[in-house]
Amino acid sequence: MVDFEDMRLFVRAVAEGSLSAAGRELGLSPAAASKRLTRLETSLGVRLLQRSSRRLVLTEEGTIYFERCQAIIADVDDANSAVGLRQLEVRGQLHLSASVDMGRQYVGPIAADFAEQHPQLHLRLTNSDAMLDLFEYGVDVAVRGGSMVDSRLVSRLLANNFRVLCASPDYLERHGHPRTADELQHHRCLMLHRPGHGVLPWIVQSPDGPRPLRVEAAMTCDNGDLMRALAVAGHGIAFKSAWDIAEDVRADRLVPLKNEVFLPDAHVYAIYPSRAYLPARIRLFVDHLQQELKAREQDVLDTVRDAMR
């Protein structure tokens, strides 16, 4: 018979990347945590983790078990919450992932305020422009632009959004305003690259629907916040989300360009593993995040639209 707390230890060990860290979180010594994991593997008759002094690696059986255990634990926690005093209690670890720009400007501060309201919540923030696998990295909620195609995940619209070309006033004074896609060939284009995917194309809205622009990158980076900073410093033109540049537009550090490059369907979503029940910490945080972003949405989008030239 598998002990439920052994299962919980296994899930936390994968999420933390450390058995001893998971043990500390659950009040266990390293020796006790190791003994419990061995007991779990013995009960199942399979090895779940390959362990070394530096890292934990899921076996094929461990990957399958981890995905199922996450859902089971969430359902049990939610059931306990629904019938007990913890119905509205937010506790445990909440692991959030967001792009660097969105995380720094919005998700991080909003999540920090939420955590202050719930002292038993332990917040873990991952800011990365990489498309992290939520199951592999133990992410509870990811905030991303655009819709998801992974059938294991569900998405919830948080806020409307669009992307525009933008550059600093100094850059445009020196190089002029590109009005067409062809004119971009004569400008310094700052583009995002993603390991394993190469340089990400700029997608424009044309009469025939969305299409990629044929432009060459003068500079690439894997960090959207750095790319925005390079544009602010006058190093070229970037293709950015309205949410990412609204503060810079307000401060006259960036100018959004009014031309054919305009894609209105880069909306902001909360992405989380599909399951019948969500723990209170996830459900209430997503509600809070949506409320906070919606309160800012009109101002953000109007700021960028009104400044286009």
Buried (B, 14 or more C-beta within 10 A) or exposed (E): EEEEEBBBBBBBBBBBBBBBBBBBBBEBEEEEBBBBBEBBBEEBEBBBBEBEEEEBEBBEBBBEBBBEBBBBBBBBBBEEBEEEEBEEBBBBBBBBBBBBBBBBBBBBEBBEEBBEEBEEBBBBBBBBBBBBEBBEBBBBBBBBBBEBEBEEBBBEEBBBBBBBBBBBEEBBEEBEBBEEBEEBEEBBBBBBBEEEEEBBBBBBBEEEEEBEBEBEBBEBBBBBBBBBBBBBEBBBBBBBBBBBBBBBBBEEBBBBBBBBBBBEBBBBBBBBBEBEBBBBBBBBBBEBBBEBBEEBBEEBBEBBBEBBE
